[in-house]
Amino acid sequence: MVSRLTVFELLLEKRGLSPEIAARIGRLLDTTPESWLRMQEALDLWQVNQHPEKLASIQPIKAAA
């Protein structure tokens, strides 16, 4: 079962999609949990890319010579 509150919070981006909820929605809609998790991952990365300044101060680690 997927509660109405859970669906509402997902639609409003008030909560992220967990693997368990992805499996439940997949079962409910006869789709795969992986498809829902890929959509969540795409949204998460899109949100990060909207604020590149948050990553600008991170210096990459250089391999030892």
PyMOL commands that set and color helices and strands:
alter all, ss='L'
color gray80, all
select helices_A, chain A and resi 4-11+19-29+33-49+52-54
alter helices_A, ss='H'
color red, helices_A
deselect
rebuild
show_as cartoon
